[in-house]
């Protein structure tokens, strides 16, 4: 029988990670219509509110139900504003591994939110879900994403040459594909101690299942 992730809420000092809901549609659409998101992800550009609604009500629940992954909204604890998302994908329940990725809204970058959210998610995966490996893949030129991987204690395992398609926007607004490399990172339970040293007061979390 296929395993699945539970509906979960994870709280850190500054953030709450929870399932996406329809109230997130406007903020999610605005976040996805960003130059950096268009450059480093395969999110369609421009990204409409209809696309956000389909993601929230269709794709995300289907991925969780099938056991492939989990999409979490990352919100500020005090304002409840959507600052980003964390995604788990390509989950292998036999190997006990999953791939983690993150996107942060343009206005929220530089605050350490991606590292805080990614680390709390990894702690939950290793603790509550008993996973043994979390993998991250970052485009070779995406230094911001690589810094997040390094900050939470990930180990660089190597390069997948020519395995990533990034995107460049021309002056007329059209996007074109460009091939680049993927850097593969891994995080194991024993790696977490090194990662938390760099996050000071943001390294603790509380998880609540059966979010509603």
C-alpha positions in Angstrom: 0.0 0.0 0.0 1.3 3.4 -0.9 2.3 5.6 2.0 1.2 9.3 2.1 2.2 12.4 4.0 -0.4 13.6 6.5 -2.1 16.9 6.5 0.5 18.8 8.6 1.1 22.2 10.2 4.7 23.0 11.2 5.4 26.0 13.4 8.8 27.7 13.8 9.6 30.9 15.7 8.6 33.1 12.7 6.7 30.8 10.3 3.8 28.5 10.0 3.9 25.8 7.2 0.5 24.5 6.4 -1.5 23.0 3.4 -2.3 25.5 0.7 -6.0 26.6 0.6 -8.1 28.7 -1.7 -7.5 31.9 0.2 -3.9 31.7 -1.0 -4.8 32.0 -4.7 -4.1 35.7 -5.2 -0.8 35.6 -3.2 0.4 32.4 -4.9 -0.3 33.8 -8.3 1.5 37.0 -7.6 4.5 35.1 -6.2 4.8 32.9 -9.2 4.7 35.9 -11.6 8.3 36.8 -10.6 11.4 37.0 -12.8 13.4 34.6 -10.6 10.6 32.1 -10.4 10.2 32.2 -14.2 14.0 31.8 -14.6 14.6 28.8 -12.3 11.3 26.8 -12.3 9.0 25.4 -14.9 6.0 27.4 -13.6 4.1 28.7 -16.6 4.6 32.4 -17.3 2.5 34.4 -16.9 0.9 32.5 -14.1 -2.9 33.1 -13.6 -5.1 32.9 -10.6 -6.9 30.1 -12.3 -3.6 28.3 -12.5 -3.1 28.9 -8.8 -6.5 27.6 -8.0 -6.0 24.4 -10.0 -2.7 23.9 -8.2 -4.3 24.3 -4.8 -7.5 22.3 -5.4 -6.2 19.7 -7.9 -2.5 19.1 -8.3 -1.4 19.4 -4.6 -4.1 17.1 -3.2 -3.5 14.6 -6.0 0.2 14.5 -5.3 -0.3 13.9 -1.6 -3.0 11.3 -2.1 -0.8 9.4 -4.5 2.1 9.4 -2.0 4.4 11.3 -4.4 4.8 14.5 -2.4 3.4 17.4 -0.4 3.0 21.1 -1.0 3.1 23.5 2.0 2.3 27.1 2.2 4.9 29.1 4.2 3.3 31.9 6.1 4.5 34.5 8.6 3.4 33.6 12.1 2.4 37.2 13.0 0.8 38.4 9.8 -0.3 35.1 8.2 1.0 36.5 4.9 2.2 33.9 2.3 6.0 34.2 2.1 6.7 31.1 0.0 6.1 27.4 -0.5 7.9 24.2 0.3 7.4 21.2 -2.0 8.2 17.6 -1.5 8.3 15.5 -4.6 9.6 12.2 -6.1 9.0 10.5 -2.7 10.2 6.9 -2.5 8.7 5.3 0.6 10.8 2.1 0.2 14.0 4.0 0.1 12.6 6.6 2.6 13.6 9.6 0.6 12.1 12.7 -1.0 13.2 15.7 -3.0 12.7 19.1 -1.4 12.4 22.5 -3.1 11.3 26.0 -2.1 10.2 29.3 -3.5 10.1 32.6 -1.7 8.1 35.7 -2.7 10.3 38.6 -3.9 9.4 40.9 -1.0 10.3 38.2 1.5 13.8 37.3 0.2 16.9 38.0 2.3 15.1 37.2 5.6 16.2 33.6 5.9 12.7 32.3 5.4 13.7 29.6 2.9 16.4 28.2 5.2 14.0 28.2 8.2 11.2 26.5 6.4 13.4 24.0 4.7 15.2 23.0 7.9 11.9 22.7 9.9 10.5 20.5 7.1 13.6 18.3 7.1 13.5 17.9 10.9 9.8 16.8 10.6 10.7 14.4 7.8 13.5 12.7 9.7 11.7 12.8 13.1 8.0 12.2 12.5 8.1 10.5 9.1 11.3 8.5 9.6 12.8 9.4 6.3 16.5 8.7 5.7 17.3 11.1 2.9 16.2 14.5 1.6 17.6 15.6 -1.8 17.8 19.0 -3.2 18.6 20.0 -6.8 19.8 23.5 -7.6 20.6 25.0 -11.0 24.3 25.7 -11.4 23.8 29.5 -11.6 21.1 29.7 -8.9 23.5 30.8 -6.1 20.6 31.9 -3.7 19.2 28.4 -3.7 22.6 26.9 -3.2 23.2 29.1 -0.2 20.0 27.7 1.4 21.2 24.2 0.8 24.5 24.9 2.4 23.0 26.8 5.3 20.8 23.9 6.4 23.7 21.5 6.3 23.3 19.8 2.9 26.2 18.0 1.3 27.0 18.5 -2.3 27.1 15.1 -4.0 28.0 16.1 -7.6 26.7 17.6 -10.8 24.1 16.3 -13.3 25.5 17.8 -16.5 23.1 19.5 -18.8 20.1 18.1 -16.8 18.4 21.4 -16.0 16.4 23.7 -18.2 16.4 27.3 -17.0 14.7 30.2 -18.7 15.7 33.7 -20.0 13.2 36.4 -20.7 13.8 38.6 -23.7 13.1 42.3 -24.0 9.7 41.6 -25.6 8.6 39.5 -22.6 8.9 36.1 -24.2 10.8 33.3 -22.5 13.3 31.0 -24.0 14.9 27.8 -22.6 18.6 27.4 -21.8 20.3 24.2 -20.6 22.5 24.1 -17.6 23.7 21.7 -14.9 22.0 20.5 -11.7 23.9 20.4 -8.5 22.7 17.6 -6.4 22.6 18.0 -2.6 21.6 15.6 0.1 20.6 15.9 3.8 20.7 12.9 6.1 19.6 12.8 9.7 23.1 12.9 11.0 23.8 16.1 8.9 21.2 18.2 10.8 23.4 19.1 13.7 25.7 21.1 11.5 22.8 22.9 9.8 21.1 24.0 13.0 24.3 25.7 14.2 23.9 28.4 11.6 20.2 29.2 12.3 20.4 30.2 16.0 16.9 30.7 17.3 15.1 29.4 14.2 16.1 25.8 14.6 13.1 24.5 16.6 9.7 23.6 15.3 6.4 22.2 16.4 4.3 19.9 14.2 0.5 19.4 14.3 -1.1 16.7 12.2 -4.7 16.6 10.8 -4.6 20.2 9.9 -8.0 21.7 9.1 
